[in-house]
Amino acid sequence: MEFFLPGLLFFIVAVVFTMVVAPKVTPMVAAVLSVVFLTYGVYDHYRFFASEYRFSTWQQGLKIYSPFIMIAAIIIYIMYGMTAFFTNGSVPIPNISLPNALPALSNTVNSVANSFTEVTNNIGNTITNSINNTKSMIANVNRGLNNSIGYTNRNKKSTSLFEAY
């Protein structure tokens, strides 16, 4: 019990955080947190392996940090790009509309969209009909097999698993 309740509490807090806080976080917050965690990881690694760093030469020490330096540079570049192109941490979505000078193109686009919708609906109906026919065929075969071997169960509504579907 002493391990179950804290684990359950942690799980509930994680679920609430994931459903309430995480969707509202901007990419800038994620970039800043990644820099913070990267810095802490480098510091903790150096603190944990301090004796190995003391006995190594300065070239090998710099070689170890090169991936972290590269990742930090990429993250900082991404943060700069977000602030340079977008303001307030939100991505603007432009409104795309066809100009009035091209009504024929607008009609063509609408007719193509309608045709695509009709084809998609026909494909969906065909698939649904095929599935229903297959279920019906399996149920009929199952009913025939049950009748031929004399299996009946009068206490239940269905005589087999296939008839429930």
N, C-alpha and C positions, 0 to 999 in steps of 0.2 A: 504494500500500500504506500510505503514511503517513496517508492520510485514511480508509482502509477500517477498519483495526483499532480506532482510537478510536471511530469511529462504531458499529461492531459491539459494542464493549464498552458504550457508552452505551445502545444498544438493548437489550442483554441485561439491564443493570441496571434500565432502565425497565420491562421486562417483569416482572422479579422483584419490583420495588417494587409494580407494579400488582396482581400476583397474591397477594403475601404481606402487604404492609403496608396498602394502600389499603382492603381490605374491613374491616379492624379499626379504622379511624379513625372517631371519633364526630363528630357534627355540631358539637360544641363545638370540636373541633380545627380543623375547616374554617372556622368563624366566626373563631377567633383568627388563623389563617393569612391569612384575607381582610383582617382589620384590619392585620396586619403588612405585607402586600403593598400595600395601599392607601396606608399611611403611606410606605413606601419609594417608591412611584410618585409621590406628591405631592412628596416631597423631591427625587427625581431630576429631575422635570420643572422644579421651581423652580431647581435647580442648573444644568440645561442651558440654560434660558431666563432666566438672571438679568438679562441686560442689558435684555430686554423688560420685565421686571417693574420695573426701576429707573426706566424712562422713563414708566411708566403712572401713573395717579392711583390713590389708595387705593380708590375705589369700584370701579374696573374690576378691581383685584386681588381684592377680595372676591367679585365676581361670578364670577370664574373658579373659585373653590373651592366654590361652592354645590353642585354635583353631588356632590363628594367628601364634603362635610359631611352631605348628605342620605343618601348611601349608608352612611357611617360610623354615623349615627344609627339607620338601619334595622338594620344588623348588630348594634349594641349592644343595640337593643330585642329582637332575636331571641335574642341570648345571654341577656338577662335573662329572657325568656319560658321558655327551656329550663331555666334554673336555678330559676325559680320553680315550674314545673309538674313537673319531673322531677328526680330526684336521681341522683347518680353517673353522669350522662351517658347513662343508658339509659332507654328508653321502656317503661313497664310495660304488659303486655298482660293485660287482665282476663279471667277465666274466665267465660264466659257459659254458663249452663245454665238449662233450664226448671224452674220450681218443680214440686214434686210435686202441687200442687193442680190442675194443668191437664194431666191425662193425655190428654184428648181432643185438646187442641191439639198435644201431642207426637206423638200417632198421626197426626194430619192432616199435620203437618210431615214426618214420616217417609214417609207415603204420597205426598206431593207430590214429595219428593226422589227416591223410587224411580221414580215416573212420569217425572220429568225425566231420570233416568239411562237409563231404558228408551228414551225417545224419542231421546235423544242417541245411544245405541248403534245404534238402527234407522237413523238418518240416516247415521251413519258406515258401517254395512254397505251401505246403498243406494249411497252415493258410491263405496265400494270396488268393489262389483259393477259399477257403471256404468263405472268406469275399466277394470276387467278386460275387460268386454265390448267396450269401444271399442278396447283394445289387440288383442284377438282379431280384431275386424272388420278393423282396419288390416292385421294380419298376413295374414289371408286374402286381402284385396284385393291386397296386395303379392305374395303367392305366386301369385295368379292372373295378375297382370300379368307377373311374371317368367316364368311358364309360357307365356303367350301370345306373348311376344317371344322366347322360347327362351333366356333367360339362365339358365345354371347354372354353378356354381363348385363342383367336387367336392373341392377342397383345403381349403375352410373349412367350419366347422359351419353358419354362417348364410349365406344368400344375399343378405341386405340388412341395412340398419341397423335396419329395423323389426322383424325377427324376433328380434333380440337382446333386445328388450324384451318 
